[in-house]
Amino acid sequence: MVDDDAHIRGLLDQGFSREGHTVISVPELVQAFERVGREEFDLVILDLHMRAEHGDSFLTNIRAAKSDIPIVIYSGMVDRDVELRLRKAGANEVIDKGEGISGLLQKTEKILKAGHRLFRAPAKERTLLIVEDDEATRNLLNIFFAKKGFKTWEAENGEKALAVAKSEKISCALLDVNLPGMSGLEILPALLVINPDMGIVMISGDGDEAMVKKAISLGAYSYVIKPFDFVYLELTVTSRLAIASGE
């Protein structure tokens, strides 16, 4: 755990120790890099904004040195651009400090349980339902994820999406917000009734903050804005599969 705030380090140390984890905490990035270089860790938790240093460079360096160690970033300033940049650099999860210590502990515990699955979910779990009314976009997503080893199903509306969810074992769904008939926000809870373990990633050309919060409150794992950054989209889907497998 890397944080220059001794109070935060103490709180997290206590929380993880209560769960039976051995915690090594350091206040500086140089110390952290040295420890990770010579010891084996199950997880690295990193504060993005430290007084004398910035976590971006550490993230890039540690990911280059350790390709399979889960890394969780937490920060008081997380927006979509920041999260995209951090996930591309190798972060497995980006958590807003606004979620509090309990939120950080809860999410990080799931990352620990997911372990190596964060880097590639087993083939039997790589099943994806693509719910998108635009045929060109739907085909593009289908081709991309099929090449990544996913078994995919397509649906152009809510009725077909629900029918597929009832008949197939779907691990994750990409769900467009704006669909003919039932909207994505209406379909979302219905999909979770059919399969509570399904990970749902909303996709939309509208980044309205109220809509994003509504989707998350209804059970969506994430909300991705069009036009897609496919690297980020794949990382989001794979992370959700891994976390679900550890729940």
C-alpha positions as CSV (number, residue, x, y, z in Angstrom):
1,M,0.0,0.0,0.0
2,V,1.5,3.3,-1.1
3,D,0.1,6.5,0.5
4,D,1.9,9.5,2.0
5,D,-1.0,10.1,4.4
6,A,-0.1,8.2,7.6
7,H,-3.7,8.3,8.8
8,I,-5.1,6.7,5.6
9,R,-2.4,4.1,5.7
10,G,-3.3,3.3,9.3
11,L,-7.0,2.9,8.5
12,L,-6.4,0.7,5.5
13,D,-3.8,-1.4,7.4
14,Q,-6.3,-2.0,10.2
15,G,-9.1,-2.9,7.7
16,F,-7.1,-5.4,5.7
17,S,-5.5,-6.9,8.8
18,R,-8.9,-7.6,10.2
19,E,-9.6,-9.6,7.0
20,G,-6.5,-11.7,7.6
21,H,-4.2,-10.0,5.1
22,T,-0.6,-9.1,5.7
23,V,-0.1,-5.4,4.8
24,I,3.1,-3.6,3.9
25,S,2.6,0.1,3.8
26,V,5.1,2.7,2.6
27,P,4.9,6.5,2.2
28,E,7.0,7.0,-0.9
29,L,7.0,5.6,-4.5
30,V,10.7,4.8,-4.5
31,Q,10.3,2.6,-1.5
32,A,7.3,0.9,-3.0
33,F,9.1,0.2,-6.3
34,E,12.1,-1.3,-4.4
35,R,9.8,-3.6,-2.3
36,V,7.8,-4.8,-5.3
37,G,11.0,-5.5,-7.2
38,R,12.3,-7.9,-4.6
39,E,9.2,-9.3,-3.0
40,E,6.0,-11.0,-4.1
41,F,2.7,-9.2,-3.5
42,D,-0.9,-10.2,-4.2
43,L,-2.0,-6.6,-4.8
44,V,-0.7,-3.0,-4.9
45,I,-2.9,-0.1,-3.7
46,L,-1.7,3.3,-4.8
47,D,-2.8,6.8,-4.0
48,L,-2.7,8.7,-7.3
49,H,-1.9,12.2,-5.9
50,M,0.9,12.3,-3.3
51,R,2.5,15.5,-2.0
52,A,5.9,15.2,-3.7
53,E,5.2,12.5,-6.3
54,H,2.5,11.4,-8.8
55,G,1.3,7.8,-9.1
56,D,1.1,7.8,-12.9
57,S,4.8,7.1,-13.4
58,F,4.9,4.4,-10.7
59,L,1.9,2.7,-12.3
60,T,3.6,2.6,-15.7
61,N,6.9,1.4,-14.3
62,I,5.4,-1.3,-12.0
63,R,3.2,-2.6,-14.8
64,A,6.2,-2.9,-17.1
65,A,8.1,-4.8,-14.4
66,K,5.2,-6.9,-13.0
67,S,2.7,-7.7,-15.7
68,D,0.4,-9.9,-13.6
69,I,0.1,-8.1,-10.3
70,P,-3.3,-6.5,-9.6
71,I,-3.1,-2.7,-9.1
72,V,-5.8,-0.6,-7.5
73,I,-5.6,3.2,-7.8
74,Y,-7.6,5.5,-5.5
75,S,-7.9,9.2,-5.8
76,G,-10.0,12.2,-4.8
77,M,-10.2,13.4,-8.4
78,V,-11.5,10.7,-10.7
79,D,-13.2,11.6,-13.9
80,R,-13.7,9.6,-17.1
81,D,-10.5,10.8,-18.8
82,V,-8.4,10.0,-15.7
83,E,-9.9,6.6,-15.4
84,L,-9.4,5.9,-19.1
85,R,-5.7,7.0,-18.8
86,L,-5.1,4.9,-15.7
87,R,-6.7,1.7,-17.1
88,K,-4.7,2.0,-20.3
89,A,-1.6,2.4,-18.2
90,G,-2.4,-0.9,-16.4
91,A,-4.7,-0.2,-13.4
92,N,-7.1,-3.0,-12.7
93,E,-9.5,-0.8,-10.8
94,V,-9.8,3.0,-10.2
95,I,-11.7,4.0,-7.0
96,D,-12.9,7.4,-6.0
97,K,-11.9,8.4,-2.4
98,G,-15.5,9.7,-2.1
99,E,-16.6,6.1,-1.6
100,G,-14.8,6.1,1.7
101,I,-12.5,3.6,3.4
102,S,-15.3,0.9,3.6
103,G,-15.9,1.2,-0.2
104,L,-12.2,0.9,-0.9
105,L,-11.9,-2.1,1.3
106,Q,-14.9,-3.8,-0.2
107,K,-13.9,-3.3,-3.8
108,T,-10.3,-4.2,-3.1
109,E,-11.3,-7.4,-1.4
110,K,-13.0,-8.4,-4.6
111,I,-9.9,-7.7,-6.6
112,L,-7.9,-9.8,-4.3
113,K,-10.3,-12.7,-4.7
114,A,-10.2,-12.3,-8.5
115,G,-6.4,-12.6,-8.7
116,H,-5.1,-13.8,-12.0
117,R,-8.6,-13.8,-13.5
118,L,-8.2,-10.0,-13.9
119,F,-5.8,-10.6,-16.7
120,R,-7.8,-13.2,-18.5
121,A,-11.1,-14.7,-17.5
122,P,-11.4,-18.5,-18.2
123,A,-12.9,-19.2,-21.6
124,K,-16.1,-20.6,-20.2
125,E,-16.8,-17.3,-18.5
126,R,-16.1,-15.1,-21.6
127,T,-19.7,-14.9,-22.8
128,L,-21.0,-11.6,-23.9
129,L,-24.4,-10.2,-24.9
130,I,-24.3,-7.1,-27.1
131,V,-27.5,-5.1,-27.0
132,E,-27.3,-2.3,-29.6
133,D,-29.9,-1.1,-32.1
134,D,-27.3,0.3,-34.6
135,E,-26.3,-2.7,-36.8
136,A,-22.9,-1.3,-37.8
137,T,-21.9,-0.7,-34.1
138,R,-23.3,-4.0,-33.1
139,N,-21.3,-5.8,-35.8
140,L,-18.2,-3.9,-34.9
141,L,-18.4,-4.9,-31.2
142,N,-19.2,-8.5,-32.2
143,I,-16.1,-8.8,-34.4
144,F,-13.9,-7.1,-31.8
145,F,-14.9,-9.3,-28.9
146,A,-15.1,-12.5,-31.0
147,K,-11.4,-12.0,-32.0
148,K,-10.6,-11.6,-28.3
149,G,-12.0,-15.1,-27.5
150,F,-15.5,-14.2,-26.4
151,K,-18.6,-16.2,-27.3
152,T,-21.1,-13.5,-28.3
153,W,-24.8,-13.0,-28.8
154,E,-26.5,-10.0,-30.4
155,A,-29.8,-8.2,-29.7
156,E,-31.1,-5.1,-31.3
157,N,-33.8,-4.4,-28.7
158,G,-34.9,-5.2,-25.2
159,E,-37.3,-8.0,-26.0
160,K,-34.6,-10.0,-27.8
161,A,-32.0,-9.3,-25.1
162,L,-34.3,-10.7,-22.4
163,A,-35.0,-13.7,-24.5
164,V,-31.3,-14.4,-25.0
165,A,-30.6,-13.9,-21.3
166,K,-33.3,-16.5,-20.4
167,S,-32.0,-19.1,-22.8
168,E,-28.2,-18.6,-22.5
169,K,-25.6,-18.4,-19.7
170,I,-24.4,-14.8,-20.2
171,S,-21.5,-13.5,-18.1
172,C,-21.5,-9.9,-19.2
173,A,-23.7,-7.6,-21.4
174,L,-22.9,-4.4,-23.3
175,L,-26.2,-2.6,-23.1
176,D,-27.0,0.5,-25.1
177,V,-29.0,3.2,-23.2
178,N,-31.0,4.4,-26.1
179,L,-32.9,1.5,-27.6
180,P,-36.3,1.3,-29.5
181,G,-39.1,0.3,-27.1
182,M,-37.6,-0.5,-23.7
183,S,-34.7,1.8,-22.9
184,G,-31.4,0.3,-21.6
185,L,-32.2,1.6,-18.1
186,E,-35.5,-0.3,-18.2
187,I,-33.8,-3.5,-19.5
188,L,-31.0,-3.4,-17.0
189,P,-32.9,-4.4,-13.8
190,A,-34.8,-7.0,-15.9
191,L,-31.6,-8.7,-17.0
192,L,-30.4,-8.8,-13.4
193,V,-33.6,-10.4,-12.3
194,I,-32.9,-13.2,-14.8
195,N,-29.2,-13.5,-13.9
196,P,-28.1,-11.5,-10.8
197,D,-24.5,-12.4,-11.5
198,M,-24.4,-10.9,-15.0
199,G,-22.0,-7.9,-15.3
200,I,-23.6,-5.1,-17.2
201,V,-21.7,-2.3,-18.9
202,M,-23.8,0.5,-20.2
203,I,-22.8,2.1,-23.6
204,S,-24.1,5.4,-24.8
205,G,-23.3,8.6,-26.8
206,D,-24.7,10.6,-23.9
207,G,-22.4,11.2,-20.9
208,D,-25.1,12.9,-18.8
209,E,-23.9,12.5,-15.1
210,A,-27.4,11.9,-13.8
211,M,-27.9,9.1,-16.3
212,V,-24.6,7.5,-15.3
213,K,-25.5,7.6,-11.6
214,K,-28.9,6.1,-12.4
215,A,-27.4,3.2,-14.3
216,I,-24.9,2.5,-11.5
217,S,-27.6,2.7,-8.9
218,L,-29.6,0.1,-10.9
219,G,-26.7,-2.3,-10.8
220,A,-24.5,-1.5,-13.8
221,Y,-20.8,-2.1,-13.3
222,S,-19.7,0.7,-15.6
223,Y,-20.8,3.2,-18.2
224,V,-18.8,3.7,-21.4
225,I,-19.2,6.7,-23.7
226,K,-19.3,6.4,-27.5
227,P,-17.2,6.6,-29.6
228,F,-15.5,3.6,-27.9
229,D,-11.9,3.3,-26.9
230,F,-11.8,-0.5,-27.5
231,V,-8.8,-1.0,-25.2
232,Y,-10.7,0.6,-22.3
233,L,-13.9,-1.3,-23.2
234,E,-12.1,-4.7,-23.2
235,L,-10.4,-3.9,-19.9
236,T,-13.8,-2.9,-18.4
237,V,-15.5,-6.1,-19.5
238,T,-12.6,-8.3,-18.4
239,S,-12.3,-6.7,-15.0
240,R,-16.1,-7.2,-14.4
241,L,-15.8,-10.9,-15.4
242,A,-12.9,-11.3,-13.0
243,I,-14.5,-9.6,-10.1
244,A,-17.7,-11.6,-10.6
245,S,-15.8,-14.8,-10.5
246,G,-14.4,-13.9,-7.1
247,E,-17.7,-13.0,-5.5
